[in-house]
C-alpha cells in the first residue's frame, strides 16, 4: 500500500488523516458507524438522553425581568461573532474550573461556556465531585435546588444505564467519557447583573472498553443559562437544554476502544473565552 493510499487530504488544508485497518471483534469496529437496528439499544440510548436532559434542565424560577439589550439578536451573522476579543477570559480558577469573569456580556459568555464544560463532565456522575462543581458554578441561593434535582437524577440505576458502577466509577478496563465542547455563545437578554446566554455544544458520551455495550457517541445541543452577578463573579441561576443545531454526519471512520480511551486520557480541555 502506498503512502497516498494510507492518507487522504483533509479539508484542502494540506493536513492529512490516517485511515486505520478494520479491527474485527472490536466494539468500535474500525468500520464506519451504522445505525443500530436493535430496539433494545435504541430504547437505552433514548432513555439516557432523556435522563441527561432531565438532570441538567431546570425551569426558570426567578424574575424574568432582564431587558433585551443584547446586540446581534435576530441579525445576520457578522465577522465579529466568531472573532477573538483579545480580552483575558478569567482572572483565577477554582480547582479545574475557571472563575473570575469580567462584569459584562463578554464575561458572561466566557462563564457560560466554561460552566457548560464543567456541568457536562464525567465528574458529575460522582456525588462528591458533583457537589464541588455545583459549589463553584451555581448561585448560592439556587445551590440547594440544583443539588436536590441532580441527586434525584444521578442515581445508581442511572449510572448502570450508561455502564458505570453504582458510585459513578467506570468498570475495570474501561474508560467513561462524558465531555462537552462549546462551539459558540450568544447573548439573548442582558441587564446590569443578569445575562442570559445560549451555548451551542457538541458532546461525547459513552464507555470506551472492549466489552462496552455503550460505545462513545456524539451529540449536538444548545444550553441556555441565566447568569447572575454574585459576589464579584457570574454564577448560574437557571439552566435548560434543547437538541441541535445538528450538522450532517461526516464520513469519518470510528476509532477503536483503545484509541478513544487513550485520547480521553491524553487530550486535556480548554479555557473557553468570548
Protein Blocks (a to p, Z undefined) as FASTA:
>chain_A
ZZklmpccehhnopacddddddehianlopacdddfbfklmmmmmmmmmmmmmmmgccdf
bdcfbccfbghihpacdfklmgcehiafbfbdehjbcghiafbfklmmmmmmmmmmmmmp
mklmpmklmmmmmmmmpcfklmmmmmmmmmmmmgfklmmmnopafkopacehiacddddd
dfbdcdfbdcfkbccddddddddeddddfkbcbdcdddddddddddddeehiacdfbdcd
dehjdddddfbdcddfklmmmmmmmmccddddZZ
